[in-house]
């Protein structure tokens, strides 16, 4: 079964439903809710363009399941994969967006799909250069406390 294709069939309706349920929260409330230590537990990739590279997608899933996202109340973040540092910098919530800026000044914008006391779900776009061409798509990352 092609899980990437299956994910694509359900991603947009689910995303819109989840977003509509969480969009009523204001940024300050969201900012307070996202602070904490989050453990990756699910990963969904929807390819929009490029080669079929199952190894890359499966590698992203494996990496995310071993990842931690630490959002501190002082506006800093750290990403860990296992015990290894996978980036740090600053973060801010603006409307329904979690915006991270790493130490090199690179920004990554995540749309907050779901934020509760126990669950964080984000959506972001990816553009990955590979030897077989550029892979583009959207990734939903799910975290739990």
SESE-545133 format. One record per atom (N, C-alpha, C, O, CB): residue number from 1; z, x, y negated; atom name. Coordinates in nm, 2 decimals. Glycine has a CB too. Example, Ala and Ser with C-alpha at 12.3 -4.5 7.8 and 13.67 -1.06 7.14 Angstrom:
  num      up    east   north  atomo
    1    0.78    1.32    0.57      N
    1    0.78    1.23    0.45     CA
    1    0.78    1.32    0.33      C
    1    0.85    1.42    0.33      O
    1    0.90    1.13    0.45     CB
    2    0.71    1.28    0.22      N
    2    0.71    1.37    0.11     CA
    2    0.79    1.29    0.00      C
    2    0.80    1.34   -0.11      O
    2    0.57    1.41    0.06     CB
***
This chain:
  num      up    east   north  atomo
    1    0.00    0.08    0.12      N
    1    0.00    0.00    0.00     CA
    1    0.00    0.09   -0.12      C
    1    0.07    0.19   -0.13      O
    1    0.12   -0.10    0.00     CB
    2   -0.08    0.06   -0.22      N
    2   -0.09    0.13   -0.34     CA
    2    0.02    0.08   -0.44      C
    2   -0.01   -0.02   -0.51      O
    2   -0.23    0.12   -0.41     CB
    3    0.13    0.15   -0.45      N
    3    0.24    0.10   -0.53     CA
    3    0.21    0.11   -0.68      C
    3    0.26    0.03   -0.76      O
    3    0.36    0.18   -0.50     CB
    4    0.12    0.20   -0.72      N
    4    0.08    0.21   -0.86     CA
    4    0.00    0.09   -0.90      C
    4    0.03    0.03   -1.00      O
    4    0.00    0.34   -0.88     CB
    5   -0.09    0.04   -0.81      N
    5   -0.17   -0.08   -0.84     CA
    5   -0.08   -0.20   -0.84      C
    5   -0.09   -0.29   -0.93      O
    5   -0.28   -0.10   -0.74     CB
    6    0.01   -0.21   -0.74      N
    6    0.11   -0.32   -0.74     CA
    6    0.19   -0.33   -0.86      C
    6    0.22   -0.43   -0.92      O
    6    0.20   -0.31   -0.61     CB
    7    0.24   -0.21   -0.90      N
    7    0.33   -0.21   -1.02     CA
    7    0.25   -0.26   -1.14      C
    7    0.30   -0.33   -1.23      O
    7    0.38   -0.06   -1.05     CB
    8    0.12   -0.22   -1.15      N
    8    0.04   -0.26   -1.27     CA
    8    0.03   -0.41   -1.27      C
    8    0.02   -0.47   -1.38      O
    8   -0.09   -0.20   -1.26     CB
    9    0.02   -0.48   -1.16      N
    9    0.01   -0.63   -1.16     CA
    9    0.13   -0.70   -1.21      C
    9    0.12   -0.81   -1.26      O
    9   -0.02   -0.67   -1.02     CB
   10    0.25   -0.64   -1.19      N
   10    0.37   -0.71   -1.23     CA
   10    0.44   -0.65   -1.36      C
   10    0.53   -0.71   -1.42      O
   10    0.47   -0.70   -1.12     CB
   11    0.40   -0.53   -1.40      N
   11    0.46   -0.46   -1.51     CA
   11    0.46   -0.54   -1.64      C
   11    0.57   -0.56   -1.70      O
   11    0.40   -0.33   -1.53     CB
   12    0.35   -0.58   -1.69      N
   12    0.34   -0.65   -1.82     CA
   12    0.42   -0.78   -1.82      C
   12    0.50   -0.79   -1.91      O
   12    0.20   -0.68   -1.85     CB
   13    0.41   -0.87   -1.73      N
   13    0.49   -0.99   -1.73     CA
   13    0.64   -0.96   -1.73      C
   13    0.71   -1.03   -1.80      O
   13    0.45   -1.09   -1.62     CB
   14    0.68   -0.87   -1.64      N
   14    0.82   -0.84   -1.63     CA
   14    0.87   -0.78   -1.76      C
   14    0.98   -0.81   -1.81      O
   14    0.85   -0.75   -1.51     CB
   15    0.79   -0.69   -1.81      N
   15    0.83   -0.62   -1.94     CA
   15    0.85   -0.72   -2.05      C
   15    0.94   -0.71   -2.13      O
   15    0.73   -0.51   -1.97     CB
   16    0.75   -0.81   -2.06      N
   16    0.76   -0.91   -2.17     CA
   16    0.88   -1.00   -2.15      C
   16    0.95   -1.03   -2.25      O
   16    0.63   -0.99   -2.18     CB
   17    0.91   -1.04   -2.03      N
   17    1.03   -1.12   -2.01     CA
   17    1.16   -1.05   -2.04      C
   17    1.24   -1.10   -2.11      O
   17    1.03   -1.17   -1.86     CB
   18    1.17   -0.93   -1.99      N
   18    1.29   -0.85   -2.02     CA
   18    1.30   -0.82   -2.17      C
   18    1.41   -0.84   -2.23      O
   18    1.29   -0.72   -1.94     CB
   19    1.19   -0.79   -2.23      N
   19    1.20   -0.76   -2.38     CA
   19    1.24   -0.88   -2.45      C
   19    1.32   -0.87   -2.55      O
   19    1.06   -0.71   -2.43     CB
   20    1.19   -1.00   -2.42      N
   20    1.22   -1.12   -2.49     CA
   20    1.37   -1.15   -2.47      C
   20    1.43   -1.22   -2.56      O
   20    1.13   -1.24   -2.44     CB
   21    1.43   -1.12   -2.36      N
   21    1.57   -1.14   -2.34     CA
   21    1.66   -1.05   -2.42      C
   21    1.77   -1.08   -2.45      O
   21    1.60   -1.13   -2.19     CB
   22    1.61   -0.93   -2.45      N
   22    1.69   -0.83   -2.52     CA
   22    1.66   -0.81   -2.66      C
   22    1.73   -0.75   -2.73      O
   22    1.68   -0.70   -2.44     CB
   23    1.55   -0.87   -2.71      N
   23    1.50   -0.84   -2.84     CA
   23    1.59   -0.89   -2.95      C
   23    1.59   -0.85   -3.07      O
   23    1.36   -0.90   -2.86     CB
   24    1.68   -0.99   -2.92      N
   24    1.76   -1.05   -3.02     CA
   24    1.88   -0.96   -3.06      C
   24    1.94   -0.99   -3.16      O
   24    1.82   -1.18   -2.97     CB
   25    1.91   -0.86   -2.99      N
   25    2.02   -0.77   -3.02     CA
   25    1.98   -0.68   -3.14      C
   25    1.86   -0.64   -3.15      O
   25    2.06   -0.68   -2.91     CB
   26    2.07   -0.66   -3.23      N
   26    2.04   -0.57   -3.35     CA
   26    2.06   -0.43   -3.31      C
   26    2.12   -0.39   -3.21      O
   26    2.13   -0.61   -3.47     CB
   27    2.00   -0.34   -3.39      N
   27    2.01   -0.19   -3.36     CA
   27    2.15   -0.14   -3.34      C
   27    2.17   -0.06   -3.25      O
   27    1.93   -0.12   -3.47     CB
   28    2.24   -0.18   -3.43      N
   28    2.38   -0.13   -3.42     CA
   28    2.44   -0.16   -3.29      C
   28    2.51   -0.08   -3.23      O
   28    2.46   -0.18   -3.54     CB
   29    2.42   -0.29   -3.24      N
   29    2.47   -0.33   -3.11     CA
   29    2.41   -0.25   -3.00      C
   29    2.48   -0.20   -2.91      O
   29    2.45   -0.48   -3.09     CB
   30    2.28   -0.23   -3.01      N
   30    2.21   -0.15   -2.91     CA
   30    2.26   -0.01   -2.91      C
   30    2.28    0.05   -2.80      O
   30    2.06   -0.16   -2.93     CB
   31    2.27    0.05   -3.03      N
   31    2.32    0.19   -3.04     CA
   31    2.46    0.20   -2.97      C
   31    2.48    0.30   -2.89      O
   31    2.33    0.23   -3.18     CB
   32    2.55    0.11   -2.99      N
   32    2.68    0.12   -2.93     CA
   32    2.67    0.10   -2.77      C
   32    2.74    0.17   -2.70      O
   32    2.77    0.01   -2.98     CB
   33    2.58    0.02   -2.73      N
   33    2.56   -0.01   -2.59     CA
   33    2.50    0.11   -2.51      C
   33    2.53    0.13   -2.39      O
   33    2.48   -0.13   -2.56     CB
   34    2.41    0.19   -2.58      N
   34    2.34    0.30   -2.50     CA
   34    2.43    0.42   -2.49      C
   34    2.40    0.51   -2.41      O
   34    2.21    0.33   -2.57     CB
   35    2.53    0.43   -2.57      N
   35    2.61    0.55   -2.57     CA
   35    2.68    0.56   -2.43      C
   35    2.73    0.47   -2.38      O
   35    2.72    0.55   -2.68     CB
   36    2.67    0.68   -2.37      N
   36    2.74    0.70   -2.24     CA
   36    2.65    0.79   -2.15      C
   36    2.55    0.85   -2.19      O
   36    2.77    0.57   -2.18     CB
   37    2.70    0.80   -2.02      N
   37    2.64    0.88   -1.92     CA
   37    2.56    0.78   -1.83      C
   37    2.62    0.69   -1.77      O
   37    2.74    0.96   -1.84     CB
   38    2.43    0.80   -1.81      N
   38    2.34    0.72   -1.73     CA
   38    2.28    0.80   -1.62      C
   38    2.24    0.91   -1.63      O
   38    2.23    0.66   -1.82     CB
   39    2.28    0.73   -1.50      N
   39    2.22    0.79   -1.38     CA
   39    2.09    0.72   -1.35      C
   39    2.09    0.60   -1.34      O
   39    2.32    0.78   -1.26     CB
   40    1.98    0.80   -1.33      N
   40    1.86    0.74   -1.29     CA
   40    1.86    0.67   -1.16      C
   40    1.92    0.72   -1.06      O
   40    1.75    0.84   -1.29     CB
   41    1.81    0.55   -1.15      N
   41    1.80    0.48   -1.02     CA
   41    1.67    0.41   -0.98      C
   41    1.65    0.37   -0.87      O
   41    1.91    0.37   -1.01     CB
   42    1.58    0.40   -1.08      N
   42    1.45    0.34   -1.04     CA
   42    1.35    0.39   -1.14      C
   42    1.38    0.43   -1.26      O
   42    1.45    0.19   -1.05     CB
   43    1.22    0.40   -1.10      N
   43    1.11    0.46   -1.17     CA
   43    0.98    0.38   -1.13      C
   43    0.95    0.36   -1.02      O
   43    1.09    0.61   -1.14     CB
   44    0.91    0.33   -1.23      N
   44    0.79    0.26   -1.21     CA
   44    0.68    0.31   -1.30      C
   44    0.70    0.31   -1.42      O
   44    0.81    0.10   -1.23     CB
   45    0.57    0.35   -1.24      N
   45    0.46    0.41   -1.32     CA
   45    0.34    0.32   -1.31      C
   45    0.30    0.27   -1.20      O
   45    0.42    0.55   -1.26     CB
   46    0.28    0.29   -1.43      N
   46    0.16    0.21   -1.44     CA
   46    0.05    0.30   -1.50      C
   46    0.06    0.33   -1.62      O
   46    0.18    0.08   -1.52     CB
   47   -0.04    0.34   -1.41      N
   47   -0.15    0.42   -1.46     CA
   47   -0.25    0.34   -1.54      C
   47   -0.29    0.23   -1.50      O
   47   -0.22    0.49   -1.35     CB
   48   -0.29    0.39   -1.66      N
   48   -0.39    0.33   -1.74     CA
   48   -0.52    0.40   -1.74      C
   48   -0.62    0.35   -1.78      O
   48   -0.34    0.31   -1.89     CB
   49   -0.51    0.53   -1.71      N
   49   -0.63    0.61   -1.71     CA
   49   -0.61    0.74   -1.63      C
   49   -0.50    0.79   -1.63      O
   49   -0.68    0.64   -1.86     CB
   50   -0.71    0.80   -1.57      N
   50   -0.70    0.93   -1.51     CA
   50   -0.71    0.92   -1.36      C
   50   -0.72    0.82   -1.30      O
   50   -0.58    0.99   -1.55     CB
   51   -0.69    1.04   -1.30      N
   51   -0.70    1.06   -1.16     CA
   51   -0.58    1.00   -1.08      C
   51   -0.48    0.98   -1.14      O
   51   -0.72    1.21   -1.12     CB
   52   -0.60    0.97   -0.96      N
   52   -0.49    0.92   -0.87     CA
   52   -0.42    1.05   -0.82      C
   52   -0.48    1.12   -0.73      O
   52   -0.54    0.83   -0.75     CB
   53   -0.30    1.07   -0.87      N
   53   -0.23    1.19   -0.82     CA
   53   -0.09    1.14   -0.77      C
   53    0.01    1.14   -0.85      O
   53   -0.21    1.29   -0.94     CB
   54   -0.09    1.10   -0.65      N
   54    0.03    1.05   -0.59     CA
   54    0.14    1.15   -0.59      C
   54    0.26    1.11   -0.61      O
   54    0.00    1.00   -0.45     CB
   55    0.11    1.27   -0.57      N
   55    0.22    1.38   -0.56     CA
   55    0.29    1.38   -0.70      C
   55    0.41    1.39   -0.70      O
   55    0.16    1.52   -0.53     CB
   56    0.22    1.38   -0.81      N
   56    0.28    1.38   -0.94     CA
   56    0.37    1.26   -0.96      C
   56    0.48    1.27   -1.01      O
   56    0.17    1.39   -1.05     CB
   57    0.32    1.14   -0.92      N
   57    0.40    1.02   -0.94     CA
   57    0.52    1.02   -0.85      C
   57    0.63    0.99   -0.90      O
   57    0.31    0.89   -0.91     CB
   58    0.51    1.06   -0.73      N
   58    0.62    1.07   -0.64     CA
   58    0.72    1.17   -0.69      C
   58    0.84    1.15   -0.67      O
   58    0.58    1.10   -0.50     CB
   59    0.67    1.28   -0.74      N
   59    0.76    1.39   -0.80     CA
   59    0.84    1.33   -0.91      C
   59    0.96    1.37   -0.93      O
   59    0.68    1.51   -0.84     CB
   60    0.78    1.25   -1.00      N
   60    0.85    1.19   -1.11     CA
   60    0.96    1.10   -1.06      C
   60    1.07    1.10   -1.12      O
   60    0.75    1.11   -1.20     CB
   61    0.93    1.02   -0.96      N
   61    1.04    0.94   -0.90     CA
   61    1.15    1.02   -0.85      C
   61    1.27    0.99   -0.88      O
   61    0.98    0.85   -0.79     CB
   62    1.12    1.12   -0.77      N
   62    1.23    1.20   -0.71     CA
   62    1.31    1.27   -0.82      C
   62    1.43    1.28   -0.81      O
   62    1.17    1.31   -0.62     CB
   63    1.24    1.32   -0.92      N
   63    1.31    1.38   -1.03     CA
   63    1.40    1.28   -1.11      C
   63    1.52    1.31   -1.14      O
   63    1.21    1.45   -1.13     CB
   64    1.35    1.16   -1.13      N
   64    1.43    1.06   -1.20     CA
   64    1.55    1.02   -1.12      C
   64    1.66    1.00   -1.18      O
   64    1.34    0.94   -1.23     CB
   65    1.54    1.01   -0.99      N
   65    1.65    0.96   -0.91     CA
   65    1.77    1.07   -0.91      C
   65    1.88    1.03   -0.89      O
   65    1.61    0.94   -0.77     CB
   66    1.73    1.19   -0.94      N
   66    1.84    1.30   -0.95     CA
   66    1.88    1.32   -1.10      C
   66    1.95    1.42   -1.12      O
   66    1.78    1.43   -0.89     CB
   67    1.83    1.24   -1.19      N
   67    1.85    1.27   -1.33     CA
   67    1.97    1.20   -1.39      C
   67    2.01    1.09   -1.34      O
   67    1.73    1.24   -1.41     CB
   68    2.02    1.26   -1.50      N
   68    2.13    1.20   -1.58     CA
   68    2.08    1.21   -1.72      C
   68    2.03    1.31   -1.77      O
   68    2.27    1.27   -1.56     CB
   69    2.11    1.10   -1.80      N
   69    2.08    1.09   -1.94     CA
   69    2.22    1.07   -2.01      C
   69    2.28    0.97   -1.98      O
   69    1.98    0.98   -1.98     CB
   70    2.26    1.17   -2.09      N
   70    2.39    1.16   -2.16     CA
   70    2.36    1.14   -2.30      C
   70    2.31    1.23   -2.37      O
   70    2.47    1.29   -2.13     CB
   71    2.39    1.02   -2.35      N
   71    2.38    0.99   -2.49     CA
   71    2.52    0.98   -2.56      C
   71    2.60    0.89   -2.53      O
   71    2.30    0.85   -2.51     CB
   72    2.55    1.08   -2.64      N
   72    2.68    1.10   -2.70     CA
   72    2.68    1.02   -2.83      C
   72    2.58    0.99   -2.90      O
   72    2.71    1.25   -2.73     CB
   73    2.81    0.97   -2.86      N
   73    2.82    0.89   -2.98     CA
   73    2.80    0.97   -3.11      C
   73    2.80    0.91   -3.22      O
   73    2.96    0.83   -2.98     CB
   74    2.79    1.11   -3.10      N
   74    2.76    1.19   -3.22     CA
   74    2.61    1.20   -3.25      C
   74    2.57    1.28   -3.34      O
   74    2.82    1.32   -3.21     CB
   75    2.53    1.13   -3.17      N
   75    2.38    1.13   -3.19     CA
   75    2.31    1.24   -3.12      C
   75    2.19    1.26   -3.15      O
   75    2.35    1.14   -3.33     CB
   76    2.38    1.30   -3.02      N
   76    2.31    1.41   -2.94     CA
   76    2.28    1.35   -2.80      C
   76    2.35    1.26   -2.76      O
   76    2.39    1.54   -2.94     CB
   77    2.19    1.41   -2.73      N
   77    2.16    1.38   -2.60     CA
   77    2.14    1.50   -2.51      C
   77    2.11    1.61   -2.57      O
   77    2.04    1.28   -2.59     CB
   78    2.15    1.48   -2.38      N
   78    2.12    1.59   -2.29     CA
   78    2.06    1.52   -2.16      C
   78    2.11    1.42   -2.12      O
   78    2.24    1.67   -2.25     CB
   79    1.95    1.57   -2.11      N
   79    1.89    1.53   -1.98     CA
   79    1.92    1.63   -1.88      C
   79    1.90    1.75   -1.90      O
   79    1.74    1.50   -2.00     CB
   80    1.97    1.59   -1.76      N
   80    1.99    1.68   -1.65     CA
   80    1.91    1.63   -1.53      C
   80    1.91    1.51   -1.51      O
   80    2.14    1.69   -1.62     CB
   81    1.85    1.72   -1.46      N
   81    1.80    1.69   -1.33     CA
   81    1.87    1.77   -1.23      C
   81    1.86    1.89   -1.22      O
   81    1.64    1.72   -1.32     CB
   82    1.95    1.70   -1.15      N
   82    2.05    1.77   -1.06     CA
   82    2.15    1.83   -1.16      C
   82    2.21    1.77   -1.25      O
   82    1.98    1.87   -0.97     CB
   83    2.17    1.96   -1.14      N
   83    2.26    2.03   -1.23     CA
   83    2.18    2.11   -1.34      C
   83    2.24    2.18   -1.42      O
   83    2.35    2.13   -1.16     CB
   84    2.05    2.10   -1.34      N
   84    1.97    2.18   -1.43     CA
   84    1.94    2.10   -1.57      C
   84    1.91    1.98   -1.56      O
   84    1.83    2.21   -1.37     CB
   85    1.95    2.17   -1.68      N
   85    1.92    2.12   -1.81     CA
   85    1.77    2.09   -1.82      C
   85    1.68    2.17   -1.79      O
   85    1.96    2.22   -1.92     CB
   86    1.74    1.96   -1.86      N
   86    1.60    1.92   -1.87     CA
   86    1.57    1.88   -2.01      C
   86    1.48    1.80   -2.04      O
   86    1.57    1.81   -1.77     CB
   87    1.65    1.93   -2.11      N
   87    1.63    1.89   -2.25     CA
   87    1.75    1.84   -2.32      C
   87    1.84    1.78   -2.26      O
   87    1.52    1.79   -2.26     CB
   88    1.75    1.87   -2.44      N
   88    1.86    1.82   -2.53     CA
   88    1.81    1.81   -2.67      C
   88    1.71    1.87   -2.71      O
   88    1.99    1.91   -2.52     CB
   89    1.89    1.74   -2.75      N
   89    1.85    1.72   -2.89     CA
   89    1.93    1.61   -2.95      C
   89    2.05    1.59   -2.92      O
   89    1.70    1.69   -2.90     CB
   90    1.86    1.53   -3.04      N
   90    1.93    1.42   -3.10     CA
   90    1.86    1.29   -3.07      C
   90    1.74    1.28   -3.02      O
   90    1.92    1.44   -3.26     CB
   91    1.93    1.18   -3.09      N
   91    1.87    1.04   -3.06     CA
   91    1.92    0.95   -3.17      C
   91    2.02    0.96   -3.23      O
   91    1.92    1.00   -2.92     CB
   92    1.84    0.84   -3.18      N
   92    1.87    0.73   -3.27     CA
   92    1.81    0.60   -3.22      C
   92    1.70    0.61   -3.15      O
   92    1.82    0.76   -3.42     CB
   93    1.87    0.49   -3.25      N
   93    1.81    0.36   -3.21     CA
   93    1.76    0.30   -3.34      C
   93    1.83    0.28   -3.44      O
   93    1.91    0.27   -3.14     CB
   94    1.63    0.26   -3.34      N
   94    1.57    0.19   -3.45     CA
   94    1.50    0.06   -3.39      C
   94    1.41    0.07   -3.32      O
   94    1.46    0.27   -3.53     CB
   95    1.56   -0.05   -3.43      N
   95    1.52   -0.18   -3.37     CA
   95    1.53   -0.18   -3.22      C
   95    1.64   -0.16   -3.17      O
   95    1.37   -0.22   -3.42     CB
   96    1.42   -0.19   -3.15      N
   96    1.42   -0.19   -3.00     CA
   96    1.38   -0.06   -2.94      C
   96    1.34   -0.05   -2.83      O
   96    1.34   -0.30   -2.94     CB
   97    1.38    0.05   -3.02      N
   97    1.33    0.18   -2.98     CA
   97    1.45    0.28   -2.97      C
   97    1.53    0.29   -3.06      O
   97    1.22    0.23   -3.08     CB
   98    1.45    0.36   -2.87      N
   98    1.54    0.47   -2.86     CA
   98    1.45    0.59   -2.88      C
   98    1.35    0.62   -2.81      O
   98    1.61    0.48   -2.71     CB
   99    1.48    0.67   -2.99      N
   99    1.39    0.78   -3.03     CA
   99    1.47    0.91   -3.01      C
   99    1.58    0.93   -3.07      O
   99    1.35    0.77   -3.18     CB
  100    1.42    0.99   -2.92      N
  100    1.48    1.12   -2.90     CA
  100    1.40    1.23   -2.96      C
  100    1.27    1.23   -2.96      O
  100    1.50    1.15   -2.74     CB
  101    1.46    1.33   -3.01      N
  101    1.40    1.45   -3.07     CA
  101    1.46    1.57   -3.00      C
  101    1.58    1.60   -3.02      O
  101    1.41    1.46   -3.23     CB
  102    1.38    1.65   -2.93      N
  102    1.43    1.76   -2.86     CA
  102    1.45    1.88   -2.95      C
  102    1.41    1.87   -3.07      O
  102    1.34    1.80   -2.74     CB
  103    1.50    1.99   -2.90      N
  103    1.53    2.11   -2.98     CA
  103    1.41    2.17   -3.05      C
  103    1.42    2.24   -3.14      O
  103    1.60    2.21   -2.90     CB
  104    1.29    2.14   -2.99      N
  104    1.16    2.19   -3.04     CA
  104    1.10    2.10   -3.15      C
  104    1.00    2.12   -3.20      O
  104    1.06    2.21   -2.93     CB
  105    1.17    1.99   -3.18      N
  105    1.12    1.89   -3.27     CA
  105    1.03    1.79   -3.22      C
  105    0.98    1.71   -3.29      O
  105    1.06    1.96   -3.38     CB
  106    1.01    1.79   -3.09      N
  106    0.92    1.69   -3.02     CA
  106    0.99    1.56   -3.01      C
  106    1.10    1.55   -2.96      O
  106    0.86    1.74   -2.89     CB
  107    0.93    1.45   -3.05      N
  107    0.99    1.32   -3.04     CA
  107    0.93    1.24   -2.92      C
  107    0.81    1.26   -2.88      O
  107    0.96    1.23   -3.17     CB
  108    1.01    1.16   -2.85      N
  108    0.97    1.07   -2.75     CA
  108    1.03    0.94   -2.78      C
  108    1.15    0.92   -2.81      O
  108    1.02    1.12   -2.61     CB
  109    0.95    0.84   -2.78      N
  109    0.99    0.70   -2.82     CA
  109    0.99    0.61   -2.70      C
  109    0.89    0.60   -2.63      O
  109    0.90    0.64   -2.93     CB
  110    1.11    0.56   -2.67      N
  110    1.13    0.47   -2.56     CA
  110    1.15    0.33   -2.61      C
  110    1.23    0.31   -2.70      O
  110    1.25    0.52   -2.47     CB
  111    1.08    0.23   -2.56      N
  111    1.11    0.09   -2.59     CA
  111    1.23    0.05   -2.50      C
  111    1.22    0.07   -2.38      O
  111    0.99    0.00   -2.57     CB
  112    1.33   -0.01   -2.56      N
  112    1.45   -0.05   -2.48     CA
  112    1.41   -0.19   -2.42      C
  112    1.41   -0.29   -2.50      O
  112    1.58   -0.06   -2.57     CB
  113    1.40   -0.20   -2.29      N
  113    1.36   -0.32   -2.23     CA
  113    1.49   -0.40   -2.19      C
  113    1.49   -0.52   -2.20      O
  113    1.28   -0.30   -2.10     CB
  114    1.59   -0.33   -2.15      N
  114    1.72   -0.39   -2.11     CA
  114    1.83   -0.30   -2.14      C
  114    1.83   -0.18   -2.10      O
  114    1.71   -0.43   -1.96     CB
  115    1.94   -0.35   -2.20      N
  115    2.06   -0.27   -2.23     CA
  115    2.18   -0.36   -2.20      C
  115    2.20   -0.46   -2.27      O
  115    2.06   -0.21   -2.37     CB
  116    2.25   -0.32   -2.10      N
  116    2.38   -0.40   -2.07     CA
  116    2.49   -0.29   -2.06      C
  116    2.46   -0.17   -2.07      O
  116    2.37   -0.49   -1.94     CB
  117    2.61   -0.33   -2.03      N
  117    2.72   -0.24   -2.01     CA
  117    2.69   -0.15   -1.89      C
  117    2.74   -0.04   -1.88      O
  117    2.85   -0.31   -1.99     CB
  118    2.61   -0.20   -1.79      N
  118    2.59   -0.12   -1.67     CA
  118    2.45   -0.08   -1.64      C
  118    2.42    0.00   -1.55      O
  118    2.64   -0.20   -1.55     CB
  119    2.35   -0.12   -1.72      N
  119    2.21   -0.09   -1.70     CA
  119    2.14   -0.06   -1.82      C
  119    2.15   -0.13   -1.93      O
  119    2.15   -0.21   -1.62     CB
  120    2.05    0.04   -1.81      N
  120    1.96    0.08   -1.92     CA
  120    1.82    0.09   -1.86      C
  120    1.80    0.15   -1.76      O
  120    2.00    0.21   -1.99     CB
  121    1.72    0.02   -1.93      N
  121    1.59    0.02   -1.88     CA
  121    1.50    0.05   -2.00      C
  121    1.50   -0.02   -2.10      O
  121    1.54   -0.12   -1.81     CB
  122    1.41    0.15   -1.99      N
  122    1.33    0.20   -2.10     CA
  122    1.18    0.20   -2.05      C
  122    1.15    0.21   -1.93      O
  122    1.37    0.33   -2.15     CB
  123    1.09    0.19   -2.15      N
  123    0.95    0.20   -2.12     CA
  123    0.89    0.31   -2.22      C
  123    0.92    0.30   -2.34      O
  123    0.88    0.06   -2.14     CB
  124    0.81    0.40   -2.17      N
  124    0.75    0.49   -2.26     CA
  124    0.61    0.53   -2.21      C
  124    0.58    0.52   -2.09      O
  124    0.83    0.62   -2.28     CB
  125    0.52    0.58   -2.30      N
  125    0.39    0.61   -2.26     CA
  125    0.38    0.76   -2.23      C
  125    0.46    0.84   -2.29      O
  125    0.29    0.58   -2.37     CB
  126    0.30    0.80   -2.13      N
  126    0.28    0.94   -2.09     CA
  126    0.13    0.98   -2.10      C
  126    0.05    0.89   -2.08      O
  126    0.34    0.96   -1.95     CB
  127    0.11    1.10   -2.13      N
  127   -0.02    1.16   -2.14     CA
  127    0.00    1.30   -2.08      C
  127    0.04    1.39   -2.15      O
  127   -0.08    1.16   -2.29     CB
  128   -0.04    1.32   -1.95      N
  128   -0.02    1.44   -1.88     CA
  128   -0.15    1.51   -1.84      C
  128   -0.23    1.45   -1.77      O
  128    0.07    1.41   -1.75     CB
  129   -0.16    1.63   -1.88      N
  129   -0.28    1.71   -1.85     CA
  129   -0.26    1.77   -1.71      C
  129   -0.16    1.83   -1.68      O
  129   -0.31    1.83   -1.95     CB
  130   -0.36    1.74   -1.62      N
  130   -0.35    1.80   -1.48     CA
  130   -0.49    1.87   -1.46      C
  130   -0.58    1.86   -1.53      O
  130   -0.33    1.68   -1.38     CB
  131   -0.49    1.95   -1.35      N
  131   -0.62    2.02   -1.31     CA
  131   -0.73    1.92   -1.28      C
  131   -0.85    1.95   -1.29      O
  131   -0.59    2.11   -1.19     CB
  132   -0.70    1.79   -1.24      N
  132   -0.80    1.69   -1.21     CA
  132   -0.83    1.60   -1.33      C
  132   -0.92    1.51   -1.32      O
  132   -0.75    1.61   -1.10     CB
  133   -0.77    1.63   -1.45      N
  133   -0.80    1.55   -1.56     CA
  133   -0.67    1.50   -1.62      C
  133   -0.56    1.52   -1.57      O
  133   -0.89    1.43   -1.53     CB
  134   -0.68    1.42   -1.73      N
  134   -0.56    1.37   -1.80     CA
  134   -0.52    1.24   -1.74      C
  134   -0.60    1.15   -1.71      O
  134   -0.60    1.35   -1.95     CB
  135   -0.39    1.23   -1.71      N
  135   -0.33    1.11   -1.65     CA
  135   -0.25    1.04   -1.76      C
  135   -0.16    1.10   -1.82      O
  135   -0.24    1.15   -1.52     CB
  136   -0.29    0.92   -1.78      N
  136   -0.22    0.84   -1.88     CA
  136   -0.16    0.71   -1.82      C
  136   -0.21    0.66   -1.72      O
  136   -0.31    0.80   -2.00     CB
  137   -0.05    0.67   -1.88      N
  137    0.01    0.55   -1.83     CA
  137    0.14    0.52   -1.90      C
  137    0.18    0.58   -2.00      O
  137    0.04    0.56   -1.68     CB
  138    0.22    0.43   -1.84      N
  138    0.35    0.38   -1.89     CA
  138    0.45    0.40   -1.78      C
  138    0.42    0.37   -1.66      O
  138    0.34    0.24   -1.94     CB
  139    0.57    0.44   -1.82      N
  139    0.67    0.46   -1.72     CA
  139    0.79    0.37   -1.76      C
  139    0.84    0.37   -1.87      O
  139    0.71    0.61   -1.71     CB
  140    0.85    0.30   -1.66      N
  140    0.97    0.23   -1.68     CA
  140    1.08    0.31   -1.61      C
  140    1.07    0.33   -1.49      O
  140    0.97    0.08   -1.63     CB
  141    1.18    0.35   -1.68      N
  141    1.29    0.43   -1.62     CA
  141    1.41    0.33   -1.62      C
  141    1.44    0.27   -1.73      O
  141    1.32    0.56   -1.70     CB
  142    1.48    0.33   -1.51      N
  142    1.60    0.24   -1.50     CA
  142    1.72    0.34   -1.47      C
  142    1.71    0.43   -1.39      O
  142    1.59    0.13   -1.39     CB
  143    1.83    0.31   -1.54      N
  143    1.95    0.39   -1.53     CA
  143    2.07    0.29   -1.50      C
  143    2.06    0.17   -1.54      O
  143    1.98    0.48   -1.65     CB
  144    2.17    0.34   -1.44      N
  144    2.30    0.27   -1.42     CA
  144    2.41    0.36   -1.46      C
  144    2.40    0.48   -1.47      O
  144    2.31    0.22   -1.28     CB
  145    2.53    0.30   -1.49      N
  145    2.65    0.38   -1.51     CA
  145    2.73    0.39   -1.39      C
  145    2.83    0.45   -1.39      O
  145    2.73    0.32   -1.63     CB
***
